[in-house]
Amino acid sequence: MNGWLFDLGNTRLKCARLDDAGDAAGTVLALPHEAEALALPDDVQGEVALVSSVAPEAARVALLQCLSQRFRRIHLARTLPHCGALTIAYPLPERLGVDRFLSLLAIADDRRDTLLVGVGTALTIDLLRADGQHLGGRIAPSPTLMREMLAERSAALPAAGGRYVEFADDTSDALASGCDGAALALIERSMGEAATQLGHAPRLLVHGGGVAALLPMLNTSEPANTEPRTDLVLRGLAHWARWAGVA
């Protein structure tokens, strides 16, 4: 199949070629929103474009207009109550973001109890049982978004900089420590609650652009059971396309 996968998030467009087996293949391209209609390489074209989008409508429309000139067919993924091995917890499927749905779908075939954490514009946490049943999740601002929101409300609070320390003696360090610490605390609490529900600690999978900063600081009972993952949305999009019969 001559196709491409597109993940349009809140800040970036990521894309990868769809291989003959129906999976994401090759180098993942990442572009800021303002460049998506102009900076796609010439070879990003073909038979089918598979799209996941949680971006504002203007960015989504711009991308679809661009892709309509390069692909014969375009399919926009939607959250489904059941797909492959996955059953979502939400009674109203449209209320679960398609990025969370696809990330869960990408790992459902692993058949392992998993706490899935995404660190992008938002911090998302989802609990998936080994049988593919999604048990629900949480959404909070990511550390980056927390910093940006604080900086918007007060010119005295910088939007970036600082380092994590337990008790800071500098405002930049205090902000980094507070915002990163809030995310870490939510993840660690979620791990504890997941262990209570399941009767044992699940594996912890973390993905997204903000993972690198948090991963070394995560305090879990089983560090070897913590894994970083990349491009789960694109992989889940490929799984969705195979299940839906559109690729």
N, C-alpha and C positions, 0 to 999 in steps of 0.2 A: 504494500500500500504506500503510495506516494503522498505522505501527509505530514502535518506538523501539529504539535501540541502547544497551546498558549495559556499561560496563567497570568491574568491581569489582576494584580493586587492593588492595594491602596497607594503604593508608591512606585512599584516597578512592574514591568512586563517581562516575564520569563518565557522562553520558548525552547523547544527541542524537537528534533526530527523524530517521527514515528517510524520504527524499524519494521522489517518484514514480519516479525513475530508479534507485532502490535504493542511494543513497549517503547518507552522513551529511550533514545539512543544518541550518542555523541555529546558534543559540548553543549551545555545549556547557556543560551544567550540571555543577558539581563540588561534591560534598557529602562531609563526613566520615562515616565508617562509622556512628557512633552516631546520625546523623540520617537515614539512608537510608529507614527505614520511616515516618518522620513528616514529613519536609520536602519530599517530592516535590510539585511543583506539581500542581494539579488537572488540568491539561491533559496530564499525562504518563499517558496511557492509550490504548487502542486495540485493534487486532486482534492484533498480534504483538509480543512482546518478545524481542529477540535479546541474549543475555547471554554475556559473557566474564568469567571469575572466576579469580583466583589468590589470593583472600583466604582467611582461615581459614574453616572449615566453618560456624561459628556466624553469621558475617556473610553468607555465601552463602545459608544457609537463611533468614535474616531477609529478605534481599532477595527471594528467590523467593516467600516467603509474601506479601510486600507486592505483588509484581507479579501474583500469581495473582488478586488482587482487582481488578486494573485492566486485564488483558489476557486475551483468549480463548485465545491460544496463547503458550507460552514455549519457546524453543529455546536450549539451552546449548551453546556452541561447544566442540569438541574438536580437539586437534591431529591432523592427518592426514598420512600419509606423502607424499601428492601432493594438490595442490589448485590448479586453474587452472594458471598458469605455474610454480608453486613445487613443488620437490621438496626435502624436508628431509634433512639429513645423518644424523639420529639413527636407528639401526636399530630402536629402541623408541620410536615416536612419542610415547607418553604421558610420556616423560621430558623432552620439550621443553615448557616452559611455554606455555600457550595465548596469553599476551600476546606472547611472542617470535614464535610462529608467525603470529599475525595481523598483527603489525607487518611481518614479512617478506612476507606475502601482499599487504599494501597497496602494496608497492613492486615486486613481482615483474614486473608488466607494464611497468615502466619499461625493462626490458631493458638495465640498466647494472650494471657491476661496482660493488658498494657495500659499504662497511663501515658497518653500522648499529649505533649506540650508543644505548642507553636509560639514562637516569639517573633512577631513582626510589628505592625502598627499596634495591634492588640496582643495581649497574652491570652492564649486559649488553652484550656485544659479539658481533655475528654478521657473518660474511662471506657475501655473496650474489654469485654469478657472474651475468653478464649473461643467460645462458640459463635462469636460474631455479633453478639448483642451489645449495642451501645447503651451504656448506663447513664449517660448525661455528662454534663460538664460545667465549666465556668468560663467567664470572659472578664478580663480586666485590662486597664491600660498597660502597655509594655513600659519598661523603664524609660525608653526613648520618648514615648508619648507623654509620660508623666513629666519629664524634664521640659519638654516643649510647652505643655500646658501651664506649668508653673512660671516659665519664662514669659509667656504671653500675659500673665496676670501681674508680674512684678519684674521691672527692669533690673532689679538688684539680684535676681536669681538667674545665673547663666544657663543656657539650654544644653551645654555640653561641657566636658572637662571634669576633672576630679578623679579620685580613685576610691575604691571600696576600703573602708576601715571600720572597725566596730564602733568607735566613738571618735568622731572627727573633730579637729580643731581648725577647720577651714570650711567656708561655705560650699565651695565646689565639691570637696570631699564629702561633706555632709549630704549634699544632694545626691551624689553618686551612690553613697552608702544607703540612703533612705529609699531611693527608687529601686535600685537593684535588690536591696534587702526586702522590700515589699513583695517583689516578684518571687524571690527565693522562698520567703515565708509561705506564700500561697501555694507554690509547688510542693513544698515539704508537707504542709498541712494536707494537701490533696493526696499525697502519697500515704500519709497515715490513715486518712479516711478510707482510701481504696483498700488498704491492707485489712482494715476492720470489716469492710463489706465482703471482701473475697476470702478472708481467712488466711491470707498470706500477702506478701508484698508483690505487686506486679512488676514487670520490667518497666523502665522509664525510657521513653523515646522522646527526644527533643529535636525540633527542626525550626528553620526560619532564620532570617538575617541577624537576629539578636542573640542567637544561641551561644556563640563563641565567648561572649563576655560573661554569661551566667554559668556555663557548664563547669568551669573549674571550681566554682564556689558552692555547688550543690552539695548538701550534706544529706546523703541517703544511707539507709542501713546496709545496702548492698551496692557499693559503687560499681562493681563489675557488671551489674545488671542495668547500667545506664548507658544508652547509646545515642550518639548524634546521627541524624538522618538528613539527607538532602533531597530536594525535589519531590517530596511526597505528593504534592498536588498534581504535578505532571504525571507521575506514575499512576496515581489514582484516576486521572483523566483517561489514560490509556486503558485501564481496566474497565472504566465506565463505557468507553466506546466499544470495546469488545462485547460487553454484556448487552448493550443496546443495539448491537448490530449495525453501527454506523461507520465502522472502520474495518 
